[in-house]
Amino acid sequence: MDLLQALRTRYATKAYDAARRIPEETVKQLLEALRCSPSSVNAQPWHFIVADDEAGKQRMAKATPDSGSLAYNRSKILQASHVVALCARDGLPASYLEEVLNREEQDGRYADQAAREGFAAARAGYVQQHVDAGDVAHWNQKQVYLAQGFLLLSAGLLGVDATPIEGFLPEAFSEEFGLKEKGLTPLVLVSLGYHSDRDANAKAPKSRLAPEVLFSKA
């Protein structure tokens, strides 16, 4: 599938075929798309929880009770093939930045120690700006939504249906997975799989504002 076709045909799936499972090779590509997503100063301020079986999906679905205003999202979690929870790091401590730096060096990003130290200082400076402004958590959360975009686009290109879900109880989700103790905040769940015949949204035409409304020349 080419890029424009994927963009024009992907949509938020409302009902999944529980009998269909995403091939493992395709799952690997989707997770790699998340891992390769861009982030400011390559801070990678995120963590992803993957539910790939019934037990995992049941744990995630605890954040969408059987009754109440969020119950409509429960089936999108339980009937999907896979579900990914995208979490943001609450902070960027020096120990975590050092871990990122070590990985960058391992991957060959630095020609020498001076290059390593120079980028480390530059990144620490950007982080400190947000520490001083008191918005590190918010900055991190914005990066996570970049990763969500990469996941949704990659799913579309691979012919996988997806649903971004913010309608869940983050406190319940955090408690279930012990996220507060890990310094993580759950932001959005993304269900992945293949739509069922019950999904009316699959046949609805895509609607976007006209280019002349959305774009202007500088």
Salt bridges, closest charged atoms under 4 A:
GLU24 OE2 - ARG21 NH2 3.59
GLU32 OE2 - ARG35 NH2 2.90
ASP66 OD1 - ARG74 NE 2.86
GLU98 OE2 - ARG116 NH2 2.86
GLU104 OE2 - ARG123 NH1 2.83
GLU105 OE1 - ARG116 NH1 2.63
ASP107 OD2 - ARG103 NE 3.10
ASP135 OD1 - HIS130 ND1 2.90
ASP161 OD2 - HIS195 ND1 2.83
GLU176 OE2 - ARG59 NE 2.73
GLU176 OE1 - LYS62 NZ 3.20
